[in-house]
């Protein structure tokens, strides 16, 4: 049981490092090409809009949690003469 928990923890840690180092992955719909060919027409991929990359799920969750935290915390005052309780 402890070994399985350790392996799951290592997998999550590895994915977190991967999301930090390489936040973008190739688009799954167009295989990272950026265009799709259908019936002799070449169109931009609708999922990635021709960017050829997508944001990983873990990085998207990290960005959302950062924005939620930033929206819910007070900003620090830049005036040094103001008392800390204001």
PyMOL Python script that loads the backbone (N, CA, C, O; Angstrom):
from pymol import cmd

cmd.read_pdbstr("""\
ATOM      1  N   UNK A   1       0.825  -1.198   0.000  1.00  0.00           N
ATOM      2  CA  UNK A   1       0.000   0.000   0.000  1.00  0.00           C
ATOM      3  C   UNK A   1       0.865   1.256   0.000  1.00  0.00           C
ATOM      4  O   UNK A   1       0.576   2.226  -0.701  1.00  0.00           O
ATOM      5  N   UNK A   2       1.929   1.220   0.797  1.00  0.00           N
ATOM      6  CA  UNK A   2       2.819   2.377   0.865  1.00  0.00           C
ATOM      7  C   UNK A   2       3.565   2.559  -0.444  1.00  0.00           C
ATOM      8  O   UNK A   2       3.828   3.686  -0.864  1.00  0.00           O
ATOM      9  N   UNK A   3       3.907   1.449  -1.091  1.00  0.00           N
ATOM     10  CA  UNK A   3       4.616   1.530  -2.368  1.00  0.00           C
ATOM     11  C   UNK A   3       3.719   2.140  -3.444  1.00  0.00           C
ATOM     12  O   UNK A   3       4.179   2.951  -4.248  1.00  0.00           O
ATOM     13  N   UNK A   4       2.455   1.760  -3.462  1.00  0.00           N
ATOM     14  CA  UNK A   4       1.517   2.324  -4.440  1.00  0.00           C
ATOM     15  C   UNK A   4       1.318   3.817  -4.203  1.00  0.00           C
ATOM     16  O   UNK A   4       1.251   4.596  -5.154  1.00  0.00           O
ATOM     17  N   UNK A   5       1.224   4.214  -2.947  1.00  0.00           N
ATOM     18  CA  UNK A   5       1.071   5.636  -2.625  1.00  0.00           C
ATOM     19  C   UNK A   5       2.310   6.417  -3.037  1.00  0.00           C
ATOM     20  O   UNK A   5       2.205   7.533  -3.546  1.00  0.00           O
ATOM     21  N   UNK A   6       3.463   5.840  -2.821  1.00  0.00           N
ATOM     22  CA  UNK A   6       4.711   6.490  -3.208  1.00  0.00           C
ATOM     23  C   UNK A   6       4.807   6.642  -4.719  1.00  0.00           C
ATOM     24  O   UNK A   6       5.246   7.682  -5.208  1.00  0.00           O
ATOM     25  N   UNK A   7       4.404   5.620  -5.461  1.00  0.00           N
ATOM     26  CA  UNK A   7       4.431   5.702  -6.918  1.00  0.00           C
ATOM     27  C   UNK A   7       3.467   6.753  -7.446  1.00  0.00           C
ATOM     28  O   UNK A   7       3.794   7.474  -8.389  1.00  0.00           O
ATOM     29  N   UNK A   8       2.292   6.848  -6.854  1.00  0.00           N
ATOM     30  CA  UNK A   8       1.333   7.873  -7.273  1.00  0.00           C
ATOM     31  C   UNK A   8       1.872   9.258  -6.971  1.00  0.00           C
ATOM     32  O   UNK A   8       1.724  10.175  -7.779  1.00  0.00           O
ATOM     33  N   UNK A   9       2.495   9.417  -5.812  1.00  0.00           N
ATOM     34  CA  UNK A   9       3.081  10.703  -5.434  1.00  0.00           C
ATOM     35  C   UNK A   9       4.221  11.084  -6.378  1.00  0.00           C
ATOM     36  O   UNK A   9       4.348  12.248  -6.760  1.00  0.00           O
ATOM     37  N   UNK A  10       5.034  10.125  -6.748  1.00  0.00           N
ATOM     38  CA  UNK A  10       6.125  10.383  -7.694  1.00  0.00           C
ATOM     39  C   UNK A  10       5.585  10.743  -9.080  1.00  0.00           C
ATOM     40  O   UNK A  10       6.147  11.599  -9.763  1.00  0.00           O
ATOM     41  N   UNK A  11       4.507  10.097  -9.491  1.00  0.00           N
ATOM     42  CA  UNK A  11       3.910  10.419 -10.792  1.00  0.00           C
ATOM     43  C   UNK A  11       3.380  11.851 -10.805  1.00  0.00           C
ATOM     44  O   UNK A  11       3.586  12.582 -11.773  1.00  0.00           O
ATOM     45  N   UNK A  12       2.695  12.251  -9.726  1.00  0.00           N
ATOM     46  CA  UNK A  12       2.203  13.631  -9.645  1.00  0.00           C
ATOM     47  C   UNK A  12       3.345  14.633  -9.597  1.00  0.00           C
ATOM     48  O   UNK A  12       3.262  15.696 -10.212  1.00  0.00           O
ATOM     49  N   UNK A  13       4.400  14.312  -8.881  1.00  0.00           N
ATOM     50  CA  UNK A  13       5.556  15.211  -8.804  1.00  0.00           C
ATOM     51  C   UNK A  13       6.227  15.335 -10.170  1.00  0.00           C
ATOM     52  O   UNK A  13       6.637  16.424 -10.572  1.00  0.00           O
ATOM     53  N   UNK A  14       6.335  14.224 -10.872  1.00  0.00           N
ATOM     54  CA  UNK A  14       6.925  14.261 -12.212  1.00  0.00           C
ATOM     55  C   UNK A  14       6.095  15.089 -13.174  1.00  0.00           C
ATOM     56  O   UNK A  14       6.641  15.835 -13.987  1.00  0.00           O
ATOM     57  N   UNK A  15       4.776  14.962 -13.089  1.00  0.00           N
ATOM     58  CA  UNK A  15       3.902  15.750 -13.959  1.00  0.00           C
ATOM     59  C   UNK A  15       3.972  17.224 -13.596  1.00  0.00           C
ATOM     60  O   UNK A  15       3.905  18.079 -14.480  1.00  0.00           O
ATOM     61  N   UNK A  16       4.105  17.539 -12.314  1.00  0.00           N
ATOM     62  CA  UNK A  16       4.229  18.940 -11.899  1.00  0.00           C
ATOM     63  C   UNK A  16       5.521  19.549 -12.440  1.00  0.00           C
ATOM     64  O   UNK A  16       5.532  20.698 -12.881  1.00  0.00           O
ATOM     65  N   UNK A  17       6.597  18.787 -12.407  1.00  0.00           N
ATOM     66  CA  UNK A  17       7.864  19.275 -12.968  1.00  0.00           C
ATOM     67  C   UNK A  17       7.739  19.452 -14.473  1.00  0.00           C
ATOM     68  O   UNK A  17       8.235  20.433 -15.027  1.00  0.00           O
ATOM     69  N   UNK A  18       7.081  18.508 -15.136  1.00  0.00           N
ATOM     70  CA  UNK A  18       6.875  18.617 -16.576  1.00  0.00           C
ATOM     71  C   UNK A  18       6.059  19.856 -16.928  1.00  0.00           C
ATOM     72  O   UNK A  18       6.367  20.549 -17.899  1.00  0.00           O
ATOM     73  N   UNK A  19       5.021  20.138 -16.144  1.00  0.00           N
ATOM     74  CA  UNK A  19       4.200  21.324 -16.401  1.00  0.00           C
ATOM     75  C   UNK A  19       4.979  22.611 -16.153  1.00  0.00           C
ATOM     76  O   UNK A  19       4.725  23.623 -16.807  1.00  0.00           O
ATOM     77  N   UNK A  20       5.918  22.583 -15.222  1.00  0.00           N
ATOM     78  CA  UNK A  20       6.718  23.773 -14.946  1.00  0.00           C
ATOM     79  C   UNK A  20       7.765  23.995 -16.037  1.00  0.00           C
ATOM     80  O   UNK A  20       8.029  25.133 -16.423  1.00  0.00           O
ATOM     81  N   UNK A  21       8.356  22.920 -16.526  1.00  0.00           N
ATOM     82  CA  UNK A  21       9.433  23.040 -17.518  1.00  0.00           C
ATOM     83  C   UNK A  21       8.871  23.250 -18.921  1.00  0.00           C
ATOM     84  O   UNK A  21       9.332  24.129 -19.650  1.00  0.00           O
ATOM     85  N   UNK A  22       7.887  22.454 -19.299  1.00  0.00           N
ATOM     86  CA  UNK A  22       7.298  22.556 -20.635  1.00  0.00           C
ATOM     87  C   UNK A  22       5.782  22.712 -20.505  1.00  0.00           C
ATOM     88  O   UNK A  22       5.060  21.715 -20.540  1.00  0.00           O
ATOM     89  N   UNK A  23       5.285  23.948 -20.356  1.00  0.00           N
ATOM     90  CA  UNK A  23       3.844  24.150 -20.131  1.00  0.00           C
ATOM     91  C   UNK A  23       2.987  23.853 -21.355  1.00  0.00           C
ATOM     92  O   UNK A  23       1.782  23.646 -21.214  1.00  0.00           O
ATOM     93  N   UNK A  24       3.566  23.827 -22.541  1.00  0.00           N
ATOM     94  CA  UNK A  24       2.790  23.589 -23.750  1.00  0.00           C
ATOM     95  C   UNK A  24       3.092  22.202 -24.308  1.00  0.00           C
ATOM     96  O   UNK A  24       4.228  21.732 -24.257  1.00  0.00           O
ATOM     97  N   UNK A  25       2.059  21.560 -24.838  1.00  0.00           N
ATOM     98  CA  UNK A  25       2.173  20.246 -25.460  1.00  0.00           C
ATOM     99  C   UNK A  25       1.632  20.342 -26.881  1.00  0.00           C
ATOM    100  O   UNK A  25       0.859  21.253 -27.180  1.00  0.00           O
ATOM    101  N   UNK A  26       2.017  19.430 -27.757  1.00  0.00           N
ATOM    102  CA  UNK A  26       1.459  19.461 -29.109  1.00  0.00           C
ATOM    103  C   UNK A  26      -0.056  19.248 -29.099  1.00  0.00           C
ATOM    104  O   UNK A  26      -0.586  18.513 -28.267  1.00  0.00           O
ATOM    105  N   UNK A  27      -0.722  19.887 -30.014  1.00  0.00           N
ATOM    106  CA  UNK A  27      -2.174  19.744 -30.127  1.00  0.00           C
ATOM    107  C   UNK A  27      -2.504  18.295 -30.478  1.00  0.00           C
ATOM    108  O   UNK A  27      -1.854  17.689 -31.331  1.00  0.00           O
ATOM    109  N   UNK A  28      -3.515  17.749 -29.816  1.00  0.00           N
ATOM    110  CA  UNK A  28      -3.893  16.356 -30.064  1.00  0.00           C
ATOM    111  C   UNK A  28      -4.722  16.201 -31.330  1.00  0.00           C
ATOM    112  O   UNK A  28      -4.733  15.128 -31.934  1.00  0.00           O
ATOM    113  N   UNK A  29      -5.398  17.232 -31.727  1.00  0.00           N
ATOM    114  CA  UNK A  29      -6.275  17.131 -32.893  1.00  0.00           C
ATOM    115  C   UNK A  29      -5.480  17.126 -34.199  1.00  0.00           C
ATOM    116  O   UNK A  29      -5.753  16.325 -35.093  1.00  0.00           O
ATOM    117  N   UNK A  30      -4.500  18.021 -34.305  1.00  0.00           N
ATOM    118  CA  UNK A  30      -3.727  18.129 -35.549  1.00  0.00           C
ATOM    119  C   UNK A  30      -2.329  17.545 -35.415  1.00  0.00           C
ATOM    120  O   UNK A  30      -1.529  17.661 -36.344  1.00  0.00           O
ATOM    121  N   UNK A  31      -2.015  16.923 -34.292  1.00  0.00           N
ATOM    122  CA  UNK A  31      -0.703  16.323 -34.007  1.00  0.00           C
ATOM    123  C   UNK A  31       0.427  17.348 -34.049  1.00  0.00           C
ATOM    124  O   UNK A  31       1.561  17.008 -34.387  1.00  0.00           O
ATOM    125  N   UNK A  32       0.126  18.582 -33.712  1.00  0.00           N
ATOM    126  CA  UNK A  32       1.145  19.617 -33.660  1.00  0.00           C
ATOM    127  C   UNK A  32       1.503  20.215 -35.003  1.00  0.00           C
ATOM    128  O   UNK A  32       2.517  20.903 -35.114  1.00  0.00           O
ATOM    129  N   UNK A  33       0.704  19.975 -36.024  1.00  0.00           N
ATOM    130  CA  UNK A  33       0.977  20.523 -37.355  1.00  0.00           C
ATOM    131  C   UNK A  33       0.350  21.902 -37.509  1.00  0.00           C
ATOM    132  O   UNK A  33       0.951  22.793 -38.109  1.00  0.00           O
ATOM    133  N   UNK A  34      -0.847  22.082 -36.973  1.00  0.00           N
ATOM    134  CA  UNK A  34      -1.517  23.377 -37.039  1.00  0.00           C
ATOM    135  C   UNK A  34      -2.561  23.477 -38.111  1.00  0.00           C
ATOM    136  O   UNK A  34      -3.374  24.401 -38.094  1.00  0.00           O
ATOM    137  N   UNK A  35      -2.566  22.546 -39.051  1.00  0.00           N
ATOM    138  CA  UNK A  35      -3.554  22.556 -40.130  1.00  0.00           C
ATOM    139  C   UNK A  35      -4.191  21.179 -40.236  1.00  0.00           C
ATOM    140  O   UNK A  35      -3.608  20.171 -39.838  1.00  0.00           O
ATOM    141  N   UNK A  36      -5.387  21.164 -40.775  1.00  0.00           N
ATOM    142  CA  UNK A  36      -6.106  19.918 -41.017  1.00  0.00           C
ATOM    143  C   UNK A  36      -6.466  19.854 -42.489  1.00  0.00           C
ATOM    144  O   UNK A  36      -6.805  20.875 -43.089  1.00  0.00           O
ATOM    145  N   UNK A  37      -6.398  18.686 -43.071  1.00  0.00           N
ATOM    146  CA  UNK A  37      -6.802  18.523 -44.461  1.00  0.00           C
ATOM    147  C   UNK A  37      -8.063  17.671 -44.490  1.00  0.00           C
ATOM    148  O   UNK A  37      -8.098  16.553 -43.975  1.00  0.00           O
ATOM    149  N   UNK A  38      -9.091  18.230 -45.106  1.00  0.00           N
ATOM    150  CA  UNK A  38     -10.353  17.522 -45.281  1.00  0.00           C
ATOM    151  C   UNK A  38     -10.867  17.784 -46.687  1.00  0.00           C
ATOM    152  O   UNK A  38     -11.051  18.932 -47.092  1.00  0.00           O
ATOM    153  N   UNK A  39     -11.092  16.725 -47.411  1.00  0.00           N
ATOM    154  CA  UNK A  39     -11.640  16.815 -48.771  1.00  0.00           C
ATOM    155  C   UNK A  39     -10.869  17.806 -49.635  1.00  0.00           C
ATOM    156  O   UNK A  39     -11.452  18.704 -50.242  1.00  0.00           O
ATOM    157  N   UNK A  40      -9.599  17.634 -49.679  1.00  0.00           N
ATOM    158  CA  UNK A  40      -8.684  18.447 -50.494  1.00  0.00           C
ATOM    159  C   UNK A  40      -8.608  19.909 -50.092  1.00  0.00           C
ATOM    160  O   UNK A  40      -8.114  20.725 -50.870  1.00  0.00           O
ATOM    161  N   UNK A  41      -9.072  20.264 -48.921  1.00  0.00           N
ATOM    162  CA  UNK A  41      -8.934  21.641 -48.441  1.00  0.00           C
ATOM    163  C   UNK A  41      -8.077  21.642 -47.181  1.00  0.00           C
ATOM    164  O   UNK A  41      -8.200  20.765 -46.326  1.00  0.00           O
ATOM    165  N   UNK A  42      -7.240  22.609 -47.087  1.00  0.00           N
ATOM    166  CA  UNK A  42      -6.370  22.763 -45.920  1.00  0.00           C
ATOM    167  C   UNK A  42      -6.912  23.912 -45.086  1.00  0.00           C
ATOM    168  O   UNK A  42      -6.996  25.046 -45.557  1.00  0.00           O
ATOM    169  N   UNK A  43      -7.281  23.613 -43.837  1.00  0.00           N
ATOM    170  CA  UNK A  43      -7.822  24.632 -42.941  1.00  0.00           C
ATOM    171  C   UNK A  43      -7.025  24.628 -41.642  1.00  0.00           C
ATOM    172  O   UNK A  43      -6.368  23.645 -41.300  1.00  0.00           O
ATOM    173  N   UNK A  44      -7.095  25.726 -40.938  1.00  0.00           N
ATOM    174  CA  UNK A  44      -6.453  25.789 -39.627  1.00  0.00           C
ATOM    175  C   UNK A  44      -7.177  24.869 -38.660  1.00  0.00           C
ATOM    176  O   UNK A  44      -8.387  24.664 -38.758  1.00  0.00           O
ATOM    177  N   UNK A  45      -6.428  24.329 -37.739  1.00  0.00           N
ATOM    178  CA  UNK A  45      -7.008  23.459 -36.722  1.00  0.00           C
ATOM    179  C   UNK A  45      -7.947  24.271 -35.844  1.00  0.00           C
ATOM    180  O   UNK A  45      -7.591  25.363 -35.402  1.00  0.00           O
ATOM    181  N   UNK A  46      -9.150  23.749 -35.585  1.00  0.00           N
ATOM    182  CA  UNK A  46     -10.115  24.488 -34.783  1.00  0.00           C
ATOM    183  C   UNK A  46      -9.771  24.454 -33.300  1.00  0.00           C
ATOM    184  O   UNK A  46     -10.169  25.351 -32.557  1.00  0.00           O
ATOM    185  N   UNK A  47      -9.052  23.452 -32.863  1.00  0.00           N
ATOM    186  CA  UNK A  47      -8.734  23.341 -31.434  1.00  0.00           C
ATOM    187  C   UNK A  47      -7.591  24.286 -31.048  1.00  0.00           C
ATOM    188  O   UNK A  47      -7.687  24.977 -30.034  1.00  0.00           O
ATOM    189  N   UNK A  48      -6.515  24.328 -31.835  1.00  0.00           N
ATOM    190  CA  UNK A  48      -5.363  25.158 -31.463  1.00  0.00           C
ATOM    191  C   UNK A  48      -5.282  26.450 -32.274  1.00  0.00           C
ATOM    192  O   UNK A  48      -4.417  27.284 -32.010  1.00  0.00           O
ATOM    193  N   UNK A  49      -6.166  26.630 -33.256  1.00  0.00           N
ATOM    194  CA  UNK A  49      -6.199  27.835 -34.104  1.00  0.00           C
ATOM    195  C   UNK A  49      -4.886  28.063 -34.831  1.00  0.00           C
ATOM    196  O   UNK A  49      -4.498  29.207 -35.064  1.00  0.00           O
ATOM    197  N   UNK A  50      -4.199  26.990 -35.190  1.00  0.00           N
ATOM    198  CA  UNK A  50      -2.959  27.089 -35.940  1.00  0.00           C
ATOM    199  C   UNK A  50      -1.737  27.355 -35.090  1.00  0.00           C
ATOM    200  O   UNK A  50      -0.645  27.517 -35.635  1.00  0.00           O
ATOM    201  N   UNK A  51      -1.875  27.408 -33.772  1.00  0.00           N
ATOM    202  CA  UNK A  51      -0.723  27.651 -32.903  1.00  0.00           C
ATOM    203  C   UNK A  51       0.137  26.406 -32.720  1.00  0.00           C
ATOM    204  O   UNK A  51       1.282  26.514 -32.281  1.00  0.00           O
ATOM    205  N   UNK A  52      -0.376  25.254 -33.041  1.00  0.00           N
ATOM    206  CA  UNK A  52       0.294  23.956 -32.976  1.00  0.00           C
ATOM    207  C   UNK A  52       0.575  23.477 -31.564  1.00  0.00           C
ATOM    208  O   UNK A  52       1.228  22.448 -31.392  1.00  0.00           O
ATOM    209  N   UNK A  53       0.109  24.181 -30.555  1.00  0.00           N
ATOM    210  CA  UNK A  53       0.363  23.773 -29.176  1.00  0.00           C
ATOM    211  C   UNK A  53      -0.855  24.071 -28.317  1.00  0.00           C
ATOM    212  O   UNK A  53      -1.684  24.918 -28.651  1.00  0.00           O
ATOM    213  N   UNK A  54      -0.941  23.359 -27.209  1.00  0.00           N
ATOM    214  CA  UNK A  54      -2.018  23.573 -26.249  1.00  0.00           C
ATOM    215  C   UNK A  54      -1.408  23.654 -24.863  1.00  0.00           C
ATOM    216  O   UNK A  54      -0.325  23.121 -24.621  1.00  0.00           O
ATOM    217  N   UNK A  55      -2.095  24.312 -23.967  1.00  0.00           N
ATOM    218  CA  UNK A  55      -1.634  24.415 -22.589  1.00  0.00           C
ATOM    219  C   UNK A  55      -1.986  23.126 -21.859  1.00  0.00           C
ATOM    220  O   UNK A  55      -3.113  22.641 -21.957  1.00  0.00           O
ATOM    221  N   UNK A  56      -1.028  22.576 -21.133  1.00  0.00           N
ATOM    222  CA  UNK A  56      -1.276  21.333 -20.404  1.00  0.00           C
ATOM    223  C   UNK A  56      -2.304  21.556 -19.307  1.00  0.00           C
ATOM    224  O   UNK A  56      -2.459  22.669 -18.806  1.00  0.00           O
ATOM    225  N   UNK A  57      -3.002  20.492 -18.938  1.00  0.00           N
ATOM    226  CA  UNK A  57      -4.050  20.575 -17.928  1.00  0.00           C
ATOM    227  C   UNK A  57      -3.481  21.021 -16.583  1.00  0.00           C
ATOM    228  O   UNK A  57      -4.084  21.859 -15.912  1.00  0.00           O
ATOM    229  N   UNK A  58      -2.351  20.487 -16.183  1.00  0.00           N
ATOM    230  CA  UNK A  58      -1.749  20.866 -14.903  1.00  0.00           C
ATOM    231  C   UNK A  58      -1.337  22.323 -14.869  1.00  0.00           C
ATOM    232  O   UNK A  58      -1.485  22.983 -13.840  1.00  0.00           O
ATOM    233  N   UNK A  59      -0.826  22.835 -15.972  1.00  0.00           N
ATOM    234  CA  UNK A  59      -0.438  24.239 -16.035  1.00  0.00           C
ATOM    235  C   UNK A  59      -1.669  25.137 -16.015  1.00  0.00           C
ATOM    236  O   UNK A  59      -1.649  26.213 -15.417  1.00  0.00           O
ATOM    237  N   UNK A  60      -2.741  24.693 -16.671  1.00  0.00           N
ATOM    238  CA  UNK A  60      -3.987  25.466 -16.663  1.00  0.00           C
ATOM    239  C   UNK A  60      -4.546  25.548 -15.247  1.00  0.00           C
ATOM    240  O   UNK A  60      -5.011  26.606 -14.824  1.00  0.00           O
ATOM    241  N   UNK A  61      -4.503  24.438 -14.513  1.00  0.00           N
ATOM    242  CA  UNK A  61      -4.963  24.441 -13.126  1.00  0.00           C
ATOM    243  C   UNK A  61      -4.099  25.353 -12.258  1.00  0.00           C
ATOM    244  O   UNK A  61      -4.615  26.070 -11.400  1.00  0.00           O
ATOM    245  N   UNK A  62      -2.788  25.326 -12.481  1.00  0.00           N
ATOM    246  CA  UNK A  62      -1.891  26.197 -11.725  1.00  0.00           C
ATOM    247  C   UNK A  62      -2.177  27.662 -12.007  1.00  0.00           C
ATOM    248  O   UNK A  62      -2.222  28.473 -11.082  1.00  0.00           O
ATOM    249  N   UNK A  63      -2.369  28.011 -13.269  1.00  0.00           N
ATOM    250  CA  UNK A  63      -2.665  29.404 -13.622  1.00  0.00           C
ATOM    251  C   UNK A  63      -3.991  29.862 -13.022  1.00  0.00           C
ATOM    252  O   UNK A  63      -4.094  30.985 -12.528  1.00  0.00           O
ATOM    253  N   UNK A  64      -5.007  28.998 -13.062  1.00  0.00           N
ATOM    254  CA  UNK A  64      -6.300  29.356 -12.480  1.00  0.00           C
ATOM    255  C   UNK A  64      -6.203  29.534 -10.971  1.00  0.00           C
ATOM    256  O   UNK A  64      -6.791  30.463 -10.418  1.00  0.00           O
ATOM    257  N   UNK A  65      -5.468  28.653 -10.300  1.00  0.00           N
ATOM    258  CA  UNK A  65      -5.339  28.784  -8.847  1.00  0.00           C
ATOM    259  C   UNK A  65      -4.568  30.049  -8.476  1.00  0.00           C
ATOM    260  O   UNK A  65      -4.874  30.684  -7.466  1.00  0.00           O
ATOM    261  N   UNK A  66      -3.585  30.415  -9.269  1.00  0.00           N
ATOM    262  CA  UNK A  66      -2.848  31.663  -9.007  1.00  0.00           C
ATOM    263  C   UNK A  66      -3.738  32.884  -9.180  1.00  0.00           C
ATOM    264  O   UNK A  66      -3.670  33.824  -8.388  1.00  0.00           O
ATOM    265  N   UNK A  67      -4.578  32.870 -10.220  1.00  0.00           N
ATOM    266  CA  UNK A  67      -5.449  34.034 -10.439  1.00  0.00           C
ATOM    267  C   UNK A  67      -6.523  34.124  -9.357  1.00  0.00           C
ATOM    268  O   UNK A  67      -6.884  35.224  -8.938  1.00  0.00           O
ATOM    269  N   UNK A  68      -7.036  32.980  -8.900  1.00  0.00           N
ATOM    270  CA  UNK A  68      -8.025  32.993  -7.822  1.00  0.00           C
ATOM    271  C   UNK A  68      -7.384  33.505  -6.538  1.00  0.00           C
ATOM    272  O   UNK A  68      -7.995  34.288  -5.810  1.00  0.00           O
ATOM    273  N   UNK A  69      -6.168  33.074  -6.259  1.00  0.00           N
ATOM    274  CA  UNK A  69      -5.471  33.535  -5.056  1.00  0.00           C
ATOM    275  C   UNK A  69      -5.181  35.034  -5.132  1.00  0.00           C
ATOM    276  O   UNK A  69      -5.339  35.751  -4.144  1.00  0.00           O
ATOM    277  N   UNK A  70      -4.758  35.503  -6.304  1.00  0.00           N
ATOM    278  CA  UNK A  70      -4.463  36.929  -6.461  1.00  0.00           C
ATOM    279  C   UNK A  70      -5.718  37.777  -6.334  1.00  0.00           C
ATOM    280  O   UNK A  70      -5.661  38.896  -5.823  1.00  0.00           O
ATOM    281  N   UNK A  71      -6.853  37.255  -6.792  1.00  0.00           N
ATOM    282  CA  UNK A  71      -8.096  38.008  -6.696  1.00  0.00           C
ATOM    283  C   UNK A  71      -8.626  38.047  -5.268  1.00  0.00           C
ATOM    284  O   UNK A  71      -9.354  38.971  -4.905  1.00  0.00           O
ATOM    285  N   UNK A  72      -8.274  37.062  -4.458  1.00  0.00           N
ATOM    286  CA  UNK A  72      -8.818  36.989  -3.114  1.00  0.00           C
ATOM    287  C   UNK A  72      -7.933  37.564  -2.033  1.00  0.00           C
ATOM    288  O   UNK A  72      -8.345  37.614  -0.874  1.00  0.00           O
ATOM    289  N   UNK A  73      -6.730  38.003  -2.369  1.00  0.00           N
ATOM    290  CA  UNK A  73      -5.837  38.565  -1.361  1.00  0.00           C
ATOM    291  C   UNK A  73      -5.746  40.072  -1.522  1.00  0.00           C
ATOM    292  O   UNK A  73      -5.934  40.615  -2.611  1.00  0.00           O
ATOM    293  N   UNK A  74      -5.457  40.722  -0.429  1.00  0.00           N
ATOM    294  CA  UNK A  74      -5.298  42.175  -0.457  1.00  0.00           C
ATOM    295  C   UNK A  74      -3.919  42.533  -0.983  1.00  0.00           C
ATOM    296  O   UNK A  74      -2.948  41.813  -0.750  1.00  0.00           O
ATOM    297  N   UNK A  75      -3.841  43.633  -1.683  1.00  0.00           N
ATOM    298  CA  UNK A  75      -2.542  44.086  -2.153  1.00  0.00           C
ATOM    299  C   UNK A  75      -1.812  44.800  -1.020  1.00  0.00           C
ATOM    300  O   UNK A  75      -2.436  45.406  -0.148  1.00  0.00           O
ATOM    301  N   UNK A  76      -0.529  44.724  -1.044  1.00  0.00           N
ATOM    302  CA  UNK A  76       0.270  45.374  -0.005  1.00  0.00           C
ATOM    303  C   UNK A  76       0.370  46.866  -0.296  1.00  0.00           C
ATOM    304  O   UNK A  76       0.402  47.286  -1.453  1.00  0.00           O
ATOM    305  N   UNK A  77       0.418  47.648   0.756  1.00  0.00           N
ATOM    306  CA  UNK A  77       0.553  49.090   0.564  1.00  0.00           C
ATOM    307  C   UNK A  77       2.007  49.415   0.288  1.00  0.00           C
ATOM    308  O   UNK A  77       2.910  48.797   0.851  1.00  0.00           O
ATOM    309  N   UNK A  78       2.228  50.385  -0.580  1.00  0.00           N
ATOM    310  CA  UNK A  78       3.590  50.783  -0.909  1.00  0.00           C
ATOM    311  C   UNK A  78       4.051  51.949  -0.043  1.00  0.00           C
ATOM    312  O   UNK A  78       5.237  52.279  -0.030  1.00  0.00           O
ATOM    313  N   UNK A  79       3.126  52.578   0.682  1.00  0.00           N
ATOM    314  CA  UNK A  79       3.471  53.698   1.547  1.00  0.00           C
ATOM    315  C   UNK A  79       4.040  53.157   2.854  1.00  0.00           C
ATOM    316  O   UNK A  79       3.337  52.460   3.586  1.00  0.00           O
ATOM    317  N   UNK A  80       5.275  53.459   3.155  1.00  0.00           N
ATOM    318  CA  UNK A  80       5.940  52.931   4.350  1.00  0.00           C
ATOM    319  C   UNK A  80       5.496  53.662   5.636  1.00  0.00           C
ATOM    320  O   UNK A  80       5.687  53.146   6.737  1.00  0.00           O
ATOM    321  N   UNK A  81       4.912  54.851   5.494  1.00  0.00           N
ATOM    322  CA  UNK A  81       4.495  55.607   6.667  1.00  0.00           C
ATOM    323  C   UNK A  81       3.126  55.160   7.174  1.00  0.00           C
ATOM    324  O   UNK A  81       2.722  55.539   8.273  1.00  0.00           O
ATOM    325  N   UNK A  82       2.420  54.369   6.395  1.00  0.00           N
ATOM    326  CA  UNK A  82       1.099  53.916   6.805  1.00  0.00           C
ATOM    327  C   UNK A  82       1.249  52.840   7.890  1.00  0.00           C
ATOM    328  O   UNK A  82       2.145  52.001   7.799  1.00  0.00           O
ATOM    329  N   UNK A  83       0.398  52.853   8.895  1.00  0.00           N
ATOM    330  CA  UNK A  83       0.460  51.823   9.919  1.00  0.00           C
ATOM    331  C   UNK A  83       0.066  50.452   9.325  1.00  0.00           C
ATOM    332  O   UNK A  83      -0.691  50.406   8.356  1.00  0.00           O
ATOM    333  N   UNK A  84       0.559  49.356   9.881  1.00  0.00           N
ATOM    334  CA  UNK A  84       0.321  48.038   9.278  1.00  0.00           C
ATOM    335  C   UNK A  84      -1.114  47.577   9.351  1.00  0.00           C
ATOM    336  O   UNK A  84      -1.485  46.661   8.618  1.00  0.00           O
ATOM    337  N   UNK A  85      -1.957  48.174  10.213  1.00  0.00           N
ATOM    338  CA  UNK A  85      -3.335  47.721  10.322  1.00  0.00           C
ATOM    339  C   UNK A  85      -4.248  48.378   9.311  1.00  0.00           C
ATOM    340  O   UNK A  85      -5.443  48.080   9.312  1.00  0.00           O
ATOM    341  N   UNK A  86      -3.763  49.252   8.451  1.00  0.00           N
ATOM    342  CA  UNK A  86      -4.608  49.892   7.448  1.00  0.00           C
ATOM    343  C   UNK A  86      -4.438  49.257   6.109  1.00  0.00           C
ATOM    344  O   UNK A  86      -5.077  49.673   5.143  1.00  0.00           O
TER     345      UNK A  86
END
""", "prot")
cmd.dss("prot")
cmd.show_as("cartoon", "prot")
cmd.util.cbc("prot")
cmd.orient("prot")
